[in-house]
Amino acid sequence: MKELVEGIAKQLVDRPDSVQVKVIESEHTSVIELTVDKEDMGKIIGREGKTVKAIRTILGAVGNKLKKRFVLEIVN
C-alpha cells in the first residue's frame, strides 16, 4: 500500500522528491501518513477534497479485498 500511495502522490505533485509515506500497522488497520511539500498540499487535497477522497476510495477498495482497513492521513 505504501508504494501505491507514494506512486499516486508523486504523479500529482510538482516536487516528487519531497513525498514521504509512513505506514503504522495494527492488527486490523493500517494508518498511512503522507507528507508532501507545503506548496503541493493543495494538489494532494484537490478542489473540495476530491483528489484525497479518490485516493481514500482506492484504499478502501483494496482494503475490502484484503479484509483490512486503511486510513490515509495527510501530515504537514
Rosetta silent file (secondary structure, phi, psi, omega in degrees, C-alpha in Angstrom):
SEQUENCE: MKELVEGIAKQLVDRPDSVQVKVIESEHTSVIELTVDKEDMGKIIGREGKTVKAIRTILGAVGNKLKKRFVLEIVN
SCORE:     score description
SCORE:     0.000 S_00000001
   1 L     0.000  -34.061  179.987    0.000    0.000    0.000 S_00000001
   2 H   -58.829  -44.857 -178.479    2.909    2.289    0.738 S_00000001
   3 H   -66.330  -36.468  179.112    4.132    2.025   -2.853 S_00000001
   4 H   -63.526  -51.470 -179.276    0.642    2.650   -4.230 S_00000001
   5 H   -63.825  -42.303 -179.856    0.090    5.851   -2.246 S_00000001
   6 H   -62.957  -42.798  179.383    3.635    7.031   -2.921 S_00000001
   7 H   -63.595  -43.811  178.630    3.250    6.439   -6.668 S_00000001
   8 H   -63.803  -46.497 -177.818   -0.054    8.288   -6.869 S_00000001
   9 H   -63.435  -41.443 -178.800    1.255   11.220   -4.819 S_00000001
  10 H   -64.971  -29.833  178.028    4.455   11.558   -6.842 S_00000001
  11 H   -75.114  -23.263 -175.481    2.430   11.807  -10.051 S_00000001
  12 H   -90.028  -28.154 -170.874    0.267   14.597   -8.630 S_00000001
  13 L   -95.157  164.662  176.063    2.839   16.952   -7.090 S_00000001
  14 L   -84.044  -26.293 -179.195    5.437   19.343   -8.515 S_00000001
  15 L  -118.096   79.780 -177.121    8.135   18.193   -6.071 S_00000001
  16 H   -66.139  -19.796  178.494    8.052   14.369   -6.063 S_00000001
  17 H   -68.446  -22.628 -177.413   11.312   14.225   -4.075 S_00000001
  18 H   -87.756   -3.256 -178.605    9.529   15.644   -1.037 S_00000001
  19 L   -75.093  126.299  176.344    6.874   12.880   -0.931 S_00000001
  20 E  -131.799  137.267  179.351    7.231   10.641    2.116 S_00000001
  21 E  -125.956  128.807  178.475    4.948    7.800    3.145 S_00000001
  22 E  -124.766  134.179 -178.485    4.977    6.180    6.570 S_00000001
  23 E  -113.383  128.741  175.987    2.797    3.194    7.484 S_00000001
  24 E  -111.550  113.024 -174.097    1.717    2.457   11.046 S_00000001
  25 E   -93.410  143.017  165.977    0.418   -1.104   11.264 S_00000001
  26 L  -136.993 -174.947 -172.776   -2.031   -2.607   13.733 S_00000001
  27 L   -61.404  -49.095 -175.756   -3.987   -5.841   13.627 S_00000001
  28 L  -114.089   -6.031 -174.682   -6.959   -4.700   11.528 S_00000001
  29 E  -135.373  141.939  171.982   -5.992   -1.179   10.500 S_00000001
  30 E  -121.818  126.598  176.496   -3.065    0.475    8.780 S_00000001
  31 E   -97.664  122.983 -179.417   -2.605    4.226    9.076 S_00000001
  32 E  -107.205  115.503  179.831   -0.797    5.669    6.081 S_00000001
  33 E   -99.090  120.009 -179.333    0.789    9.056    6.749 S_00000001
  34 E  -107.541  124.728  178.100    1.510   11.059    3.604 S_00000001
  35 E  -117.774  128.079  176.975    3.864   14.029    3.811 S_00000001
  36 L  -131.246  168.664  176.475    4.322   16.414    0.881 S_00000001
  37 L   -60.567  148.530 -177.870    5.853   19.850    0.365 S_00000001
  38 H   -56.055  -38.353 -177.629    3.721   22.700    1.713 S_00000001
  39 H   -72.950  -19.484  179.506    3.187   24.112   -1.773 S_00000001
  40 H   -94.092   -1.139 -176.705    1.928   20.746   -3.077 S_00000001
  41 H   -58.530  -41.098 -179.623   -0.643   20.284   -0.320 S_00000001
  42 H   -64.792  -32.740  179.979   -3.438   21.724   -2.468 S_00000001
  43 H   -70.528  -34.611  178.253   -2.679   19.327   -5.307 S_00000001
  44 H   -72.905  -42.130 -178.401   -2.997   16.321   -2.998 S_00000001
  45 H   -73.206  -42.779  179.021   -6.203   17.551   -1.384 S_00000001
  46 L    80.270  170.442 -179.873   -7.758   18.777   -4.635 S_00000001
  47 H   -67.019  122.937 -177.939  -10.694   21.034   -5.189 S_00000001
  48 H    57.670   24.523  176.563  -13.186   20.466   -2.365 S_00000001
  49 H    77.876   15.157 -174.850  -11.120   17.448   -1.273 S_00000001
  50 H   -68.447  -36.067 -178.237  -11.967   15.387   -4.342 S_00000001
  51 H   -68.316  -49.200 -179.859   -8.435   14.139   -5.008 S_00000001
  52 H   -65.510  -32.125  176.988   -7.781   12.888   -1.484 S_00000001
  53 H   -65.198  -38.947  178.337  -11.274   11.393   -1.429 S_00000001
  54 H   -66.063  -40.768  177.653  -10.465    9.451   -4.606 S_00000001
  55 H   -63.066  -42.370  179.249   -7.225    8.140   -3.084 S_00000001
  56 H   -66.061  -32.813  176.993   -9.130    7.075    0.032 S_00000001
  57 H   -65.488  -42.323  177.017  -11.710    5.319   -2.162 S_00000001
  58 H   -61.225  -45.102  178.989   -8.940    3.319   -3.840 S_00000001
  59 H   -62.194  -38.106  178.383   -7.530    2.390   -0.429 S_00000001
  60 H   -64.572  -40.794  179.285  -10.999    1.346    0.713 S_00000001
  61 H   -65.994  -42.682  177.827  -11.482   -0.917   -2.294 S_00000001
  62 H   -66.662  -39.484  179.084   -8.106   -2.583   -1.787 S_00000001
  63 H   -62.286  -39.258  177.185   -8.807   -2.856    1.928 S_00000001
  64 H   -61.325  -40.606 -179.071  -12.092   -4.661    1.289 S_00000001
  65 H   -67.907  -37.734 -178.721  -10.295   -7.192   -0.851 S_00000001
  66 H   -89.570   -1.431 -177.371   -7.563   -7.706    1.765 S_00000001
  67 L    57.425   45.937  179.432  -10.038   -7.595    4.679 S_00000001
  68 L  -144.036  152.828 -179.664   -8.115   -4.723    6.255 S_00000001
  69 E  -103.258  132.545  177.695   -8.856   -1.055    6.876 S_00000001
  70 E  -116.714  131.620  179.235   -6.541    1.635    5.530 S_00000001
  71 E  -117.970  125.309  178.458   -6.655    5.212    6.828 S_00000001
  72 E   -99.820  123.247  175.056   -4.910    7.978    4.871 S_00000001
  73 E  -119.297  133.321  177.250   -3.687   10.955    6.856 S_00000001
  74 E   -99.256  117.401 -174.694   -2.022   13.927    5.219 S_00000001
  75 E  -104.843  138.468  179.042    0.653   15.262    7.537 S_00000001
  76 L  -103.171    0.000    0.000    2.154   18.706    7.193 S_00000001
